[in-house]
Amino acid sequence: MEGHRSDNKKFHPKKTAPVSAPKIDAKTDVKNKPHAKVEMSKAKSISKEEAEKSADEWVGSGESPMRTWLVNAIMDPKQHRDIGKVLAYVAEIHINKWLTEKTGRPVKNIVGESYDGKTNDDKPCVRNQNKFRMDAWHFETTRRNSQKNQDTNSTGHVAYKKDEFDMLAIFKPSPTFGITDSTIRCIPVSVLVNPKKPDQLITTINANIRKVYDCDEKTNEVIRLLYQTPSSLQD
């Protein structure tokens, strides 16, 4: 029995030595810490002065709970994704006003339809869907997954159908989330059709499409063709 116990005492140190895991913890730390530094370096520091200037363009300069939240959110990278959700409806109004000025045709704000604006004159109607986007140009709807939409949610997102609007307008805020120095890009629906499901649109705008349409020249071309706009109005 004594010999058996002494064998056990000798055995346990050998067993616990590799399980002490300081090397595993060290590796975990090495992986996590550089990753955190990279994430921090990507986020541009936005001053309070810059945040207030951008907030003023959206909600005015008067003190309000909305303005306080927006200023704080602009300065906090963790809240940047929420800004687009809050400002999406306001951005729609800005886009439609911009289109009115850009095309010389009245674009009416629309609520409760698959499009957010449409021309309001005697020329052929153009319906525009608007999106507020900062980085990735994802393009799914916010509709609920239901029996009605079961054929359009194969990716986990509900896709638009190709006949719901005529053009997509993407609002890209300035680096400090303001209207000044922001850009608007226009893409015709024909470019967004899903080749695997021709009655639906893609749910993410890929890099190839973005490379072509993320420029003033292409946006002007789309507007000229869809809205039958004289080029003189686009300057």
N, C-alpha and C positions, 0 to 999 in steps of 0.2 A: 504493500500500500504506500509506504513511504517513497519507494522508488517511483511509483506511479504519480504521486503528488509532485515530486521534483521534476518529472517530465512535463507536467502541466505548467509549472512555473517557467520552465525554459521555453515552452511552446507559446505562451501568451505574448511575451515581448516580440517574438518574431511575427506574430499575427497582427499585432497592433501597429507595428512600425510603418507598414505601407498604408495603413488606414488613417494615419494621423493627418494626412491631406494638406499640409502646408503648401505643397506644390500646386495642388488643384486650386486652392484659394488664390494663390499668387497669379496663376494663369487667368482666373476669372477677373481679378482686379486689373490685370494688364489689358484684357479685352474691353472691359467696361470703361475704364478711365479715358483711354484715347478716344473711344467712341463719343463719350460725353463732351470732350473738348472739341471734336469735329462739329457736333451739333451746335455748340455754342458759337463757334467761329462762323457758321453759316448765317446765323441770325444777325441782321444789321441792327446796330443800336440806334434807336430813334429817340431824339431828345423830346422833352416836354414841350418845348417851343414848336418843334415840327409837328408833334401830335396835335397840339391845340390849333395850329393853322389848318391842318387837314380836317379836324373835327368841325371847325367853323364853316367849312364849305358844305358840310352835310347837314348840320343842325343849327347853325348860327352861333354867334359869339356869346349869347346870353347864358348865364348859368342854369343848368338843368341836370336832373339825374341822368338823362340820356347822354348829354355831352360829357359828364364826368366819367361815365362808363366807357365811352368811346375813346377818350383821351388815354385812360388807363389801359384799355385793350390794345391800342396802337403801340404803346410802349412795352407791352408784355408779349413776347413771341409766343407764349403758350396760348394766348387768346386770339391769335391772328386768324385761325380758321373760323372762329365764331363771328368775326367782323363781317365776312361775306354773307353769312346767314342773316344777320341783322339788317345789313344795308341792301340786300338783294332787291327789295321792292322799291326803295328809293332810287337805286341804280336803274331800274326799269324806266322810271320817269325821265331820268337823265338821258338814257339811250334814245328814247322816243323823241325827246326834244332835240337831241343831236341829229337824229335822222331827218326830222322836219327841216332843220336848218341846212343840212347837207344835201338833201334831195330837192328842196323847194316844194315838197308835197306834205300836206298835213298828216301826221301819224298820231292816231288816237290811242290813248292808254286803254288797255283791255284787261278786265279781271274775270276770272272764272272760266277761261278758255284755255286751249292748249297753246295759244300764242299770247304774247304780252302787248302787242301793238299791231295796228293795221292802218293802211292808208285810208283817208276819209275824203275822197274826191271822186270825180267821174272817170278816172283812168282805171286800167286793170288793177285790181286789189292786190296788195303785197302784205303778207302777214309775217311778222317777225317774232321769234322766240328769243328772249334775252337771258344771259347768264352773267353772273359776277364771278370771275375766276382770277386766281393769283398765280398758281403754278400749273398743276396738271389741268388739262381741259377735259375733265370727265363730263359726261353728257347724259346721264340717266335722269329720269324724271323722279319726282318725289311722291308719285302715286303709290297707293298701297297695293301689295301683292294680293290680287283677288281673282275670282273666277273669270271676271271680265278681262283681266290682264294676264291670264295664265300663259298665253302664247308669246308674250313679250318680255318674260322675266327669266329666260334661260341662263343668264349670267348671275342671277341673284339681284339684278337691278331691272326695273321696268323700262323698256326701251320706248322711244317715241315711234309712232307710225309715220311713214314718209309723207302722208298727205295732210298732216296736222298743221303745218305752217310752211312758209316758202324760203325763209332765210333765218340763220342763226346770227345773233349779234352778241359778241363777247366783250364785256367791260373789264379792262385790266387797270386796276387802280395804280396810282403812283407808288414809288417805293415806300412812301410814308402814308399810304392809303387815302390820299386826297384825290380830288377831281382834277386839279391842275397837274399837268404832266401825265395824266391817265391816257389810255388809248382804247379805241373800240375797233374790233375786227369783225368783218362780215363774211359769212360762208353760206353759199347756196345749199339747199337741202339735197340737191342732186349729188353733191360730193359726199354726203354723210350717209348714203344708203348702205345698208349692210349687205355685202355681196352674197352671204350665205342665207340671208332672209330678206329678199328684195322689197318686201312690204314694210320693213322696219328700218330704223336708223341705228347706227353704231352707238355704243354706250360710252366710248372713250375716243376722243379725237387723237389719232396717232401722230407720231413725230413727223411723218412725211406730209400729212395734210397741214399740220401746224407750220411746217417750214415754208410751205407755199403761201398760206393765207395770213401769216403773221407779219403783214407789212402794209403800208399805206397804199401802195400801188394796186395790190390785189383787192383791197377793200373798196377802193374807188372804182375798180373795174366791175365788181359785183353790184355795187350801187347803180352804176350807169346802166348795166344790162337789166337788172330787175325793176328799177324804179323809172327807167327811161328818162334818166336825168342828164341834162346838158353838162358837159365836162366843166363849163365855166362856173357852175355852182359848187364844185367840189374843192375849190381852192381855199 
